[in-house]
Amino acid sequence: MSASNQNVWIMGCGDIGRRVGRLYQNEGTKAIGWVRGEESLRLGLEQGLAMRQGDVDRGSFFPIFALDEAPVYWFMPPQPRGETDDRIRRFLKAVDAAPKRVVLISTTGVYGDCAGRWIDETEPLKPVADRAKRRVDAENTVQEWAARFGGDIVILRVPGIYAPDRLPLERLKRGEPVLHEAEAPWTNRIHADDLAMVCKWAMETAPAGAIYNATDGHPSTMTDYFNQVADYAGLPRPPQISMAEAQAAMSPGMLSYLQESRRIRNDKLLTELGIQLKYPSLTAGLGMLKG
């Protein structure tokens, strides 16, 4: 389908939402961003986006979609606790069959730990962390909505996102440690501008019900990631410690990421959507940022 001749809604219009919105602005299409916070509202308005503000957890605004019937980008994260995504459940219940197409950002965390294996979209879902279980629930919820109403959905499983303003520079400046290279898990990523482009292509060209790994297809270890960013920024590389030492030195949140290792293919994304990434690897991306 093409959304070029009608408004599009961006629910959860943060950084990625504003990047997607700019792609529509560049072609003269109205993008409407929905946010909760004042800062996100200000940034969207400064960019020239049509913005709406409300608390998705209350849901009082949802009936507007019954009149709009526009394509919807769902970039809103689940609530921070539990194993279900109550926000998207509440949204879809309220809008009924109104949206023409929903593009959902999920996470590659839905695959859980794959012991560093190469995987693709056929890998069974086995989330470990609650944050990943909430994303699986979101995927299931939009699929159930599509089956009930004959709806049109696309799911994008997204890894770590980077950009000049999305790098762990403060962490590097603090000298926080990373794992020894030999113990470090494999991680995957995509540049924020490439992700925005993928989102728009998915909205306009993907088959109904499609699922894609929205990654650059060039994983590296987490330690390599921090080393490359440090070199890019002209900062000292972080000290390396063992996993045993990390148990005492790192936060529970960081430790949870270290428990999962996977290398994710993006062949389906590139071939089925015909996409050519501007930043096909972290090395290329950081090199272009520096240049």
Summary of the structure (lengths in Angstrom):
residues: 291
radius of gyration: 19.2
end to end distance: 36.7
largest distance: 56.8
contacts: 943
relative contact order: 0.14
helix: 44%
strand: 17%
